[in-house]
Amino acid sequence: MKISKCLFPAAGYGTRFLPVTKAMPKEMLPILTKPLIQYGVEEAVEAGLDTMAIITGRGKRAIEDHFDISYELEHQIKGSSKEHLLDEIRSLISKCTFTYTRQIEMKGLGDAIFKGKVLIGREPFAVILADDLCINEDGNGVLSQMITLYQKYKCSIVAIMEVPKEETYKYGVIEGKEIEDGVYMVSNMVEKPEPSEAPSNLAIIGRYILTPDIFDIINKTKPGKNGEIQITDALMSMAQKGMVLACRFKGKRFDCGSVDGYVEATNHLYALEKDKHI
């Protein structure tokens, strides 16, 4: 079955960016002139997906408003030199269907994905965490790379990258056998292990392809690290019963949930933009 839907968990509080996230969704933080979540939607569209399922929460209305027409603004800039600045977002609005539901309580990424069942149905789907900004200057986005792999193996896939061993406590970490260049069959998965207990330095980042049986598995998954329902635990159960792959993607990933990563991403994209105009 062709993958057409992408789930965006976007209900978190963004506490690492307080006080700006007190009234503003972290997914709407701008990198240059576009919010983080728009980069994620563009990546999904580039991969051939056209339905964006967004899990929101209280104080997240700005996300819905962004992916809607602002008639007053359109009227104000119609015919002016600024009208072209809306071309990209207009294109996304015309190409995509946006659907929304709310996560009432913050109970972990696994729970946020489970809340998307009503929007996804019984079909394979992608997941993008918008504060993991991924750029591949060669033009083949991370999600496109994963979709290609899914078409070959028809199983759940996580995106991975190598991280310094001392930073494994920040990520879900996989262990597995490399079955082709950069592709691993997962045998173990641990959520935020201490460096001394990490099975490898291959860390999961915010890109997933999931088969629909993940919803049944999450529903049976008990709270894990920090008392939250972890998608890592659910995927480990899936790997034990069938097959989960890990894809070491081509491109750069920026942790825009941290101030350092956010500034690094801004500087990187600003430099790329400047190069276009030289």
Secondary structure, DSSP 8 states (H G I E B T S, - for coil): ----EEEEE-----GGGTTGGGTS-GGG-EETTEEHHHHHHHHHHHTT--EEEEEE-TT-HHHHHHTS--HHHHHHHTTSTTGGGGHHHHHHHHH-EEEEEE-SS---HHHHHHHTHHHH-SS-EEEE-TTEEEE-TTS--HHHHHHHHHHHH-SEEEEEEE--GGGGGGSEEEEEEEEETTEEEEEEEEES--GGG-S-SEEEEEEEEE-TTHHHHHHH----GGGS--HHHHHHHHHHHS-EEEEE-SSEEEETTSHHHHHHHHHHHHHHHHHHT-
